[in-house]
């Protein structure tokens, strides 16, 4: 529960979560139903990566326009920014349950609009609607789960939201593969997204509001009834007393500060404790995006094509591996987040991320430098009308490689004998693509044939393994715990908006960066930003494992310093007694 309780949580781990939900399955029902919001988040993140391959095939103006591709991907993020901001207001005004129901309705409408889109601009409108729903759900689901969970298993249950996100991504890749041969391909991929939204809507209709929010609205009997389903009989009164103290303090603050969102934001920024909470909460949310994870989630098949796999279906199949590893990492996080702590998992995760980003950068640079050469004979074989015009007029044509050809917005048709032998530089039109494939050659438009391809995919998997247990789930847990109760809605909303703004920057710029710097250079940029993020996390983010919300507030009030630069805080009285 949000107000803490009689049991300290410093020894909490996944086994304790399993024992508790086995005895009280109602807790898991609440967490699972709300966690479907994470599934919506994950499905939307993953499905567009595969759908984009086929949207490019259906709309030539998308295929030839990098900005249009980035916009189709990132407009969901733009919608999520608005949704996350409005979600904070809805949470405080109408409750967590209503916010989740609203998110489901908007998401469902967006999925239908995308599936029926006659042109790219209608797809973009559908992406904005889906983004609104995702943004509202992204900060509401962890909050609902957190406030309906006993403190001793709160971290593990909030991690179910992260598990649902990665599970949704994995599901989206399975759906993408299932519809690769179906008429309509991408329309089915994006349309299926409406099903989990509909399922959650039905489930949430039968579930109660957050007990903490109910108590805040003077619906004490309803809050008590819910607490009685979550806690044992002797714990309920202690929880109600904690709720009363917290809500009374919150009402006193609001009497002085006002109830409007603008007033709350101003008050939050003036409050030293809240500011310190925002430093930590925003830091981990921004870092989560700038390590480059959503370039992998949004563009995984495209990245696999950069590594030298031209086939759409092969790219989707290999991308499924990275998505599966992401889901496995979320399970690992659930097992260890309450044993080893939020801060430690993030720091270890960031070190692994930086290492594998650097190695990925080197591998892609080596692949680019060893790209097959362009053969004048092979190019002439298809005739001047099919050959790349830039290649025909280039003064340095004998030095051209496959990478040079692709940078000229042309395509590489592999040698009939071997993909790694010198091939032809051709126009990237559908007609020429057909001519190349008619001779059983491979037509490369995004990346070049490379012996480093499988190594790049393996490194992507290791990058995901490093990311998922730490930076994948923990930032959402931290933001469900780090703010004083009276500022939790607005604090979580601000941090979620920061997350989505960072996501927007990354997703809207990735393809442009790869055109300017290459895949290797882009990954190196992410490695540098990740290094800076690691430093910020080390200095700004405290450990909240096992602490009641009141203890977290006291920790921020006293000021946090990392172990090497400040004296470690003594355990609280309750923690000492528990030990």
C-alpha angles and dihedrals in degrees: 000000000000097000094055123239146216097294121076116224106209092110096044118133139156094276089059089051090052092050092048097049090044089059093038109029090172088077092058091046090057093045095045095047093049091041091065083080085069089051090057089050093050096043093053091047093052104034097061091058091065097031090055091064091060096037086060090053093050098044116043092191087062093046092053096042119072092186091056091052091050091047094052089053099040102042089078086058091050089053090048091056090059091041093052092049093048090042091065090055093046091049093057097037106040104010140256095280094054091048091054092048090050091050090053093053094049093044092051092051091049092052091053092048092052094047092053097040113137094193141015095265092060088050087056091052090051090048090054091052092048089049092054089056094045092049093052092047095044094068100027101054096057090045093052092047092047093052093047095049132089109246094241092064100025095111094050093048094047085051087064085072089057090047089053090051093054091039089054090051091050091047091051091056090050090050090047091054092046093057101040091104098034122104108259093024102181094035090063091044095057096034095058087063089080093067099072090045089055092047093052092047091056093045095048091052088069096045129083132243120264108287091225092054091047092053089049088056091050093253091132098156091054091048091050092050091055094045090053088060092050104039136042116260096260092051098052097077091048090053092048091051090051089049092051094051092047096046093045090053091047093051090050090053093048091050087060099036105033129241102258121113092238090052090050093049091050090047092048092053091048093050112090094208093050092046090054089048090051091049088058097037096047092042094058094042094051092043090052090063102036093058081075099244096141092053084065094042097044098036105024096126090045090051089050087053088051086057090059107272107124101180117095093215093048090048090051092047093052091045088057088066093058091046091050091052089051090056092048090051090056090056089051089052091053089053097049110024093089094039102049100021138242098270097050093049091051095048093049090044092052093050091053091046093053093048096051094042089057092048091047089052092053093047094051091047091051091048090052092050092051096046115139117268125247115251118211090206093052092048092048089052089073095045132246093279091061097039122096108269092214090055093049092054098038117116091208096046094132089063095051120121132187090269091053089051094051092047087057088060091253131116136244119233108199125234113268091233098049138350089231096057121089111287142181129288106218142169111277096230123128091246093056091044088058092049091053095047091045087070091051092254126137118248113214118196104155106029141008131250107273139176086212092064100100091043089055091051091049091051090049087055092050089048089054091048089054093046105042105061093046120019092022099066110004099074090063091049092050091051092051090056110030103074130076110257096251091055099039096105096047094039093051090046093052092048092046090051089051088052093051094044089054090046090052093052092049097044095044093049106036100089091042090051092051090051090052102036105016124239091286095052092047093053089049090055089053090050090055093048090047090055091055090047091053090056092050092049091050094053102034110033119078127199113263098175112138095356123132113233091254090055091051089053091051090049091055093044091055091047126248125249124174117250096259093053104036142028113272115250118250118246117266119258092253091051092050092049091048091050 
